[in-house]
Amino acid sequence: MKCLRILFIFLLIGFEFNAQNQNPKLKDGALKDEMYLKYKKEVQHFDKNDFDALFLDFFQKVKDKNITLSKEEYYSYTIKIAIYSEKQGLLYKEKRKESEVTKKEWFEKDYADYLKNK
C-alpha cells in the first residue's frame, strides 16, 4: 500500500514538472507553426546565396551584444533556416536524414534560451 502511495506521488510530481516545462514551448510552438506556414514558400525559392546571407545575418545579430532580437525576429530566422534544411532533404535524398535532424534542431530553438545567453 505504501509503495502505491509513493508511486502515485512520484507520478503526480512528474506530470506536474512535465506540464510546467511544456507551457512556454506550446505557446511558442503555435507561433513557430504560424511562421513556418508564412515563410515556407519564400524559403523554398531561396538559392544558396540567399541562405548564406540569412545565416550570416542571423549569427551576426545573435553575437552582437548591442542587438537583442524580438521573439518574432528570432523565430523568423530559426524557422527559415529549418525550412531551408527541409528543402535540402527534399532535393538531395542522400541528405534526407541529416536535413530532418537539422530542421528539428532549428525548429526547437527557444527564444528564452537566446535571451539567457544574451
N, C-alpha and C positions, 0 to 999 in steps of 0.2 A: 504494500500500500504506500509506504514512504517512497519507494522507487518511482511509482507512478506520479506522485505529487512532485517530486524533484524533476522528473522528466517533463511534466506539464509546465513547471515554472521555467525550465530552460527553453522549451518551445515558445512560450509566450515572450520571453526576453528576446529570443532570436527573431521572432516575427516583428516585434516592435522595433528592434535595431534595424532590420532589413527595411521596414516601412519608412523609417526616418531617413535612411540613406537614399531611397528612391524618389522621394518627393521633389527635390530640386531637379533631378535628372528628368523626371516625367514632364515637368514644366518646360525645361529646355528642349526636351525631345519633340514637343509639338512645334516649337519654333524652328528646330532643325529640319523637321519634316516639311514645314511650310517653305523654308528656304531651299530645300532640296528640289521641290517642285518648281519654285520660282526660277532657279538658276540652271536647271538641268539642260534645257535646250541651248541656252547661251554657252555653257561649258562644252557641250557636245561639238560645238563649232570651233573650239579652241584648237590652235595648232601648238606645236612645241614652244614656239617663241612667246605666244600668249601665256601659256602655262608657266614658263620660266619667269616671265615678268611678274605674274601673280605671286609665285612662290617667293621670289626675291623681295617683292614689296612687303609681303606678309612678314618675313623674317626681319626685315629692316625695322618695321614698325613694332614688332614684338620686342626686339632688342633695345630699341630707343627708350631710354629712361624718361624722356620728356613727353612721350606719347602714350596715352592709355586708350586703347580701343574700346568702343562701346560693345555691348553684348552682340548687337546686330552686326557690327563691323567685324568682330572677331569670328562669329559664326559664318559670315558670308565668305571669309577666306577659307576656313576649315572645311566647310561644306563644298565649296567649289573645288578644293583640292581632292576631296573624297570623290566627287563626281568625275573628275579627270582620271583618277585611279580606276574607277569603274569602267570608264571609256577604254582605257588601256587594256583591261582584261577582255573586253569585247573585241577589240581589234587584234590582239595577239593571244591566241588560245593558249600558247605555252606559258603565258604570264598570268593566266586567269586566277590561280590560287593566290599568288603573290599580290595581285591587284585587289583581290577581295579582302585580304588581311590589311593592306594599306588603307583601303576605303574604310574599313571598320575602325581602324585606329584614328583616322582623321575625323570620322563621324562622332566618335566617342570623346573627342577633346572637350574639356569642360571650361567654361568661362571663369568659374570660381577658382580653378587651379591656375589659370592665367593670371588672375588678379593677385593670388598668393605669391606668385613668382615675380610680380612687379615690385 
